Amino acid sequence: MKFLKTAFAAAALVLPMAPAALADTPPDLLVVAQNIDDIVAIDPAQAYEFTSGELVTNIYDRLIQYDAEDPTVLAPGLADDWETDPQGKTITFTMRDDATFHSGNPVRAEDVVFSFARVIKLNLTPAFILAQLGWTPENVDEMVTAEGNTVTVRYEGDFSPAFVLNVLASRPASVVDEQTVMANEVDGDMGNGWLNANSAGSGPFELHTYRPGQMVRMTANPDYFKGAPGVEGVLIRHVAEAATQQLLLTSGDVDMARNMTPDQISGLSEDGIKVETFPQAAVHFLSFNQKVEALQQEAVWEAARYLVNYEGMVDSFLKGQMEIHQAFWPEGFPGSYDEAPFTYDPEKAQQILADAGVETPINVTLDVINSTPFTDMAQSLQASFAEAGINFEIIPGTGSQVITKYRERSHEAMLLYWGPDFMDPHSNAKAFAYNSDNSDDNYQATTTWRNAWAVPDAMNELTMAALAESDPEKRSEMYIELQKQVQDRSPIVIMFQATYQVAMDEGVNGYVNGATSDFVYYRLVTKD
């Protein structure tokens, strides 16, 4: 599971202002204040952190990719055409002829073959995403081949071509310059050490300087095949404290602050500063461990959906941070189900429990990450569930403590959030609607297994059928049906989709903050 912090379709919210903010940053350089201490690696074959994903997206290209113009649409990248053969389990890509690496080397089909094989052979953290296609170090050279200006990708498994394309649009499928990378290989590392301090991409920006825990500077690629970026460069300053980010923004020392708190944003009064709000891919949920006998009754699951004070939370302490969303796939992408049929209705919940003969009170522990807004959410749930005789004892812990307990299946109730590893609905369907082996020794990184929920056979079968369905419209309908079934009968209560707010100088336009960290784009940014 990846915990996400970024988002997709921007809805600008310009706040009322007072004194003018200064404009001290260079006119052609976007200066950003951001906490970047999460970066472990920036090599696309290893990068797995939030900020790393943002850098990879702006420095590298993929065969097909979600892009700044519309980050909900899978568009041509280094390939300008492709043909799928579901029966033969192949996709053949035709390379565009106007793409060059920052080194000046042309982007070749051979670079794609090298890049994919490199990820599989290095076998670092994100390699599992490409390995889903049946690729191994032993067979990848046969599974991905080049001929002239075409790349043929073969895969093993009953997969929809749409699923394969989404895998190939993910971060580890970024294409690197083979000649430059291998010229910097050390001790057989395929350039991994060098690429964690430098870049070898073809994207709209080139890495100029990277100082871990201090700053990242990218310079514009004037020869980018989609046109030169609107600014000459982006400077990301590491600023860990939100209060310092606010000070730098209001004093004009930065153009954008990426990590201000909702309270700080709501308190902005400076003229010349605007705030844009972006929905994220992360969904927040409450779940019940089915190893706990009192939580096994379906009436408890159903009643729980009417004991969440959805509007009360999003209209108060969650304002600007979350929106009501009650299905496992985030709004804005094919296959999302955006109806929210449940509202806070404790009387209805009481009746559901009474009709089913459920004895109350039910006393249950609720594990929660010990930070805002999660502790506030837990307290709200504690108060609202008590209305129907379900009493939560809140157990706060660090993120690692809570996740460890979840993976061990030793919790009772859990308040947590989940985001996809790549933007295909199967990524979340497998997590929320599939569990074919519920045994304790069959560890699965899914919410279903971690809550010891033995998913009904029909739902498991529908999940795998949707994965294999080749018709895009029918496939979306199948995922919508799965989400309805999870809403109807599941011990997992999905409540919210996260949102993300970014404060910036009012002269900054064109910033795109997509559904995940892989969808943050600076290419269209301009400064007035």
SULRAZI-V77036 format. One record per pair of residues at least 24 apart in sequence whose C-alpha atoms are under 8 Angstrom apart, sorted by sequence separation. I is the first residue (numbers start at 1). J is the second residue. If there is no record, write none. Layout:
# SULRAZI-V77036
I:J, I:J
This chain:
# SULRAZI-V77036
116:140, 117:141, 133:157, 176:200, 177:201, 204:228, 205:229, 214:238, 436:460, 176:201, 204:229, 213:238, 434:459, 435:460, 175:201, 176:202, 364:390, 366:392, 368:394, 370:396, 433:459, 434:460, 459:485, 117:144, 175:202, 362:389, 363:390, 364:391, 365:392, 366:393, 367:394, 368:395, 369:396, 370:397, 433:460, 113:141, 116:144, 205:233, 360:388, 361:389, 362:390, 363:391, 364:392, 365:393, 366:394, 367:395, 368:396, 369:397, 370:398, 360:389, 361:390, 362:391, 363:392, 364:393, 365:394, 366:395, 367:396, 368:397, 369:398, 370:399, 434:463, 63:93, 360:390, 361:391, 363:393, 365:395, 367:397, 369:399, 433:463, 113:144, 133:164, 63:95, 113:145, 113:146, 310:343, 311:344, 369:402, 430:463, 309:343, 310:344, 368:402, 429:463, 110:145, 308:343, 309:344, 367:402, 110:146, 306:342, 307:343, 308:344, 109:146, 130:167, 305:342, 306:343, 307:344, 378:415, 426:463, 109:147, 113:151, 129:167, 130:168, 305:343, 306:344, 307:345, 346:384, 350:388, 407:445, 453:491, 109:148, 112:151, 305:344, 306:345, 307:346, 346:385, 349:388, 109:149, 306:346, 426:466, 108:149, 109:150, 129:170, 346:387, 347:388, 374:415, 409:450, 426:467, 109:151, 130:172, 283:325, 306:348, 307:349, 346:388, 408:450, 409:451, 129:172, 130:173, 277:320, 279:322, 306:349, 407:450, 409:452, 279:323, 367:411, 406:450, 5:50, 127:172, 283:328, 303:348, 304:349, 366:411, 367:412, 406:451, 4:50, 126:172, 283:329, 303:349, 365:411, 366:412, 367:413, 368:414, 369:415, 283:330, 302:349, 303:350, 365:412, 366:413, 367:414, 368:415, 369:416, 281:329, 282:330, 364:412, 365:413, 366:414, 367:415, 368:416, 281:330, 303:352, 364:413, 366:415, 433:482, 280:330, 281:331, 302:352, 303:353, 429:479, 119:172, 299:352, 300:353, 429:482, 433:486, 95:149, 299:353, 425:479, 432:486, 94:149, 95:150, 318:373, 94:150, 95:151, 116:172, 317:373, 93:150, 94:151, 116:173, 262:319, 299:356, 92:150, 93:151, 115:173, 262:320, 300:358, 92:151, 93:152, 115:174, 116:175, 262:321, 299:358, 317:376, 92:152, 115:175, 432:492, 91:152, 92:153, 115:176, 297:358, 9:71, 90:152, 91:153, 8:71, 90:153, 91:154, 112:175, 115:178, 8:72, 90:154, 111:175, 112:176, 114:178, 313:377, 89:154, 90:155, 111:176, 89:155, 111:177, 89:156, 111:178, 122:189, 313:380, 122:190, 294:362, 91:161, 107:177, 309:380, 105:177, 118:190, 309:381, 45:118, 46:119, 308:381, 45:119, 86:160, 307:381, 86:161, 309:384, 101:177, 308:384, 45:122, 48:125, 84:161, 103:180, 307:384, 308:385, 46:124, 47:125, 48:126, 307:385, 45:124, 46:125, 47:126, 45:125, 46:126, 307:387, 45:126, 46:127, 304:385, 307:388, 45:127, 335:425, 334:425, 74:166, 74:169, 107:202, 329:425, 103:200, 102:200, 101:200, 102:201, 329:428, 101:201, 102:202, 328:428, 329:429, 64:165, 101:202, 102:203, 328:429, 100:202, 101:203, 66:169, 99:202, 64:168, 65:169, 102:206, 328:432, 63:168, 64:169, 65:170, 62:168, 63:169, 62:169, 63:173, 62:173, 63:174, 62:174, 63:175, 61:174, 62:175, 57:171, 60:174, 61:175, 56:171, 60:175, 60:176, 53:171, 56:174, 102:221, 289:409, 292:412, 291:412, 289:411, 100:223, 289:412, 100:224, 288:412, 289:413, 47:172, 99:224, 288:413, 289:414, 46:172, 99:225, 287:413, 288:414, 44:171, 45:172, 98:225, 286:413, 287:414, 44:172, 286:414, 287:415, 44:173, 286:415, 44:174, 285:415, 286:416, 284:415, 285:416, 284:416, 285:417, 284:417, 283:417, 284:418, 282:417, 283:418, 282:418, 283:419, 282:419, 281:419, 282:420, 281:420, 59:199, 60:200, 61:201, 335:475, 336:476, 60:201, 61:202, 335:476, 59:201, 60:202, 61:203, 334:476, 335:477, 59:202, 60:203, 335:478, 336:479, 337:480, 59:203, 60:204, 335:479, 336:480, 58:203, 59:204, 335:480, 57:203, 58:204, 59:205, 337:483, 45:192, 58:205, 59:206, 337:484, 59:207, 43:192, 43:195, 42:195, 43:196, 42:196, 329:483, 41:196, 42:197, 328:483, 43:199, 327:483, 327:484, 327:486, 291:451, 327:487, 289:450, 290:451, 291:452, 326:487, 289:451, 290:452, 288:451, 289:452, 290:453, 287:451, 289:453, 328:494, 326:493, 327:494, 330:497, 326:494, 327:495, 325:494, 326:495, 325:495, 326:496, 324:495, 325:496, 324:496, 325:497, 39:212, 323:496, 324:497, 322:496, 323:497, 37:212, 322:497, 323:498, 37:213, 322:498, 323:499, 36:213, 321:498, 322:499, 36:214, 321:499, 322:500, 36:215, 320:499, 321:500, 320:500, 321:501, 320:501, 310:495, 302:488, 302:489, 308:495, 301:489, 305:493, 301:490, 304:493, 301:491, 298:489, 301:492, 298:490, 301:493, 298:491, 30:231, 37:238, 290:491, 29:231, 32:234, 34:236, 35:237, 36:238, 289:491, 28:231, 29:232, 30:233, 31:234, 32:235, 33:236, 34:237, 35:238, 36:239, 37:240, 288:491, 28:232, 29:233, 30:234, 31:235, 32:236, 33:237, 34:238, 35:239, 36:240, 287:491, 288:492, 28:233, 29:234, 30:235, 31:236, 32:237, 33:238, 34:239, 35:240, 287:492, 29:235, 31:237, 33:239, 34:240, 35:241, 286:492, 287:493, 285:492, 286:493, 285:493, 286:494, 285:494, 286:495, 284:494, 285:495, 34:245, 283:494, 284:495, 285:496, 33:245, 283:495, 284:496, 283:496, 284:497, 283:497, 284:498, 33:248, 282:497, 283:498, 281:497, 282:498, 280:497, 281:498, 279:497, 280:498, 279:498, 280:499, 279:499, 280:500, 33:254, 278:499, 279:500, 31:253, 32:254, 33:255, 277:499, 278:500, 31:254, 32:255, 33:256, 34:257, 35:258, 277:500, 278:501, 30:254, 31:255, 32:256, 33:257, 34:258, 35:259, 277:501, 30:255, 31:256, 32:257, 33:258, 34:259, 276:501, 277:502, 30:256, 32:258, 33:259, 275:501, 276:502, 25:252, 275:502, 276:503, 21:249, 22:250, 24:252, 25:253, 275:503, 21:250, 22:251, 23:252, 24:253, 25:254, 274:503, 275:504, 21:251, 22:252, 23:253, 24:254, 25:255, 273:503, 274:504, 21:252, 22:253, 273:504, 274:505, 273:505, 274:506, 272:505, 273:506, 272:506, 280:514, 281:515, 272:507, 278:513, 280:515, 281:516, 278:514, 279:515, 280:516, 265:503, 262:501, 260:501, 260:502, 258:501, 259:502, 260:503, 258:502, 257:502, 258:503, 256:502, 257:503, 256:503, 257:504, 256:504, 21:270, 255:504, 256:505, 19:269, 20:270, 21:271, 255:505, 17:268, 18:269, 19:270, 20:271, 21:272, 17:269, 18:270, 19:271, 20:272, 21:273, 170:422, 15:268, 16:269, 17:270, 18:271, 170:423, 255:508, 15:269, 17:271, 16:271, 17:272, 167:422, 249:504, 17:273, 166:422, 249:505, 166:423, 167:424, 15:273, 166:424, 14:273, 15:274, 14:274, 15:275, 72:332, 13:274, 14:275, 72:333, 163:424, 13:275, 14:276, 12:275, 13:276, 163:426, 12:276, 13:277, 11:276, 12:277, 10:276, 11:277, 10:277, 11:278, 10:278, 9:278, 10:279, 8:278, 9:279, 7:278, 8:279, 6:278, 7:279, 8:280, 6:279, 7:280, 8:281, 6:280, 7:281, 5:280, 6:281, 4:280, 4:281, 5:282, 4:282, 3:282, 234:522, 129:421, 231:523, 229:522, 230:523, 229:523, 230:524, 231:525, 228:523, 229:524, 230:525, 231:526, 229:525, 230:526, 231:527, 163:467, 160:466, 160:467, 159:467, 160:468, 162:470, 158:467, 159:468, 160:469, 161:470, 158:468, 159:469, 160:470, 162:472, 159:470, 205:523, 204:523, 9:332, 8:332, 171:518, 170:518, 86:470, 3:417, 4:418, 3:418, 4:419, 2:418, 3:419, 1:418, 2:419, 1:419, 2:420, 1:420, 2:421, 1:421, 71:514, 1:445, 68:512, 71:515, 1:446, 71:519, 68:519, 67:519, 68:520, 66:519, 68:521, 67:521, 68:523, 68:524, 57:518, 56:518, 57:519, 58:520, 54:517, 57:520, 58:521, 53:517, 54:518, 57:521, 58:522, 53:518, 54:519, 58:523, 51:517, 54:520, 50:517, 54:521, 50:518, 21:505, 7:499, 6:499, 7:500, 6:500, 5:500, 30:527, 28:527, 27:527, 27:528, 10:512, 9:512, 10:513, 8:512, 9:513, 8:513, 9:514, 7:513, 8:514, 9:515, 6:513, 7:514, 8:515, 6:514, 7:515, 8:516, 6:515, 7:516, 6:516, 7:517, 5:516, 6:517, 8:519, 4:516, 5:517, 7:519, 4:517, 6:519, 7:520, 6:520
